[in-house]
Amino acid sequence: MSIPATSLSRIGQVAMPAREIARAVAFYRDTLGLRLLFEAPPKLAFFDCGGVRLMLAEPEGGATFQPGSILYYVVDDLAAAHAALVERGVSFVHAPQKVATMPDHELWMAFLHDSEGNTVGLMSEVRP
């Protein structure tokens, strides 16, 4: 018996935990500049990330907060994005640094923590 082929090819939504939804909404909307799509009170908010929906959610059913996976946001100019976020009060865990040299580009990354303690990555593919 063969397993049918699936058509999984694109992520439609990513969930990120939040300890306090109002604080998380302010961070993602006002500090990172993501477009808020809608809120579903009392514990959910949704943002647009270039066609992928980001859902911020407080733990439900007595569950305790656990940090989520690292989200990596693609930026064209990592130095400019880093400077703009520092100006908005963001503290970085790691400033921009080259992490790999590929045949056709350099991969640069920087890491910060969001308002809820989740790690957020910024990445840029720099071409010569």
N, C-alpha and C positions, 0 to 999 in steps of 0.2 A: 504494500500500500504506500503510495507516494504522498508526500506532504504538499498541499497546494501552494503555489507561489503566492506571495503577498505583494501588495503594492505599497508597502511602507517605504516612503522616500523623503518625507518632510515632516519636521516637528511643527505642530500647530500651537502647542502651549507648554510652558514650563512653569512648575510651581516652586515658589520660594517661601520658606517659612518666615513668619514675622512674630515678634513678641508682642508688639503694640502696633496695630494696623495704621492708626492715624500718623504715628511717627514714621513708619515705613513709607506711607504714601507721600508724606512731605519730602523725605529723602529722595525717593525715586523720581518724583515729579519736579521738585524745586531744586535739588542739588545735582542730580544726574541729568535732568532735563527730558525724561521720558514722557511720552504723551499718555495721560490717563484716559483710558477708554470708558470705564465705569466702575462704580463701587457696588457691592452687594452686602450691605450691612447685615450683621455687625462685624464680620471678620474677614471679608474678602475685598480685594481691589485688583483691577486688571489694567495692564499697560500694553501699548504697542511697541514692539521691538523689531522694526523692519519687517512686519508681516507675521512675526511669531508673537503670540500673546504670552505675557508674563503675568502669572497670578500670584499675588501676595496673600498669604493666608495665616491667620493665627491658629495654633493647635486647637483641635476639637476633642470633645469627650474626655476631658481631664488629662490629655496627653501633655507631656512636657516639651518645651521647645528644644529642637535639635537643629543645628545649622544645616543648611542645604548644600547642594553641590555648587561648585564654582561656576558662575556664569562668566563667559568671556565675551566682551563687547568689542567689536571691530571698530577701530577709529582710523581715519586717514592720517592724522598727524598726532602721534602719541605725545610728543613734547608739548604741543599746544593744549591737548586734552588734559594732560597732567597739570599744567600751569593753571588752566581755568578751574579745575576742581580744587586745587590747593587754595586758590583765591576764594573759593566758596566754603573753605573751612574743612575740606576733606584731608585726613591724615593718611598717607600711604604706608603700607607695610613694606613694599619694595618700590622704589622709584623706577622709572623706565630703564630697562636694560636689554641688551641684545641677548637672546637665549639660543639662537641658532642661525647659522649661515647656510642657506640653501643655494642650489645652482643659480637660481634667478632672483632671489631676494634674501633679505635678512628679516628674521622674525624678532620683533621687540615686544616686551610685555611689561606691565606694571600692575601691582595688586593693592587693593584697599579693602577696608571693611565697611559694609553698609551700616545703617543705623541700628540693625538688629544683630550684628556680629557675624553675618555671612561674608565670606570672601568673594570679592568681585575682581575679575581680571579685565584689563584693557589690553588689546593686542593690535599690532600694526605690522603689515608686511611691507617693508621698505625695499623698493626696487632701485637699482643703480641708474 
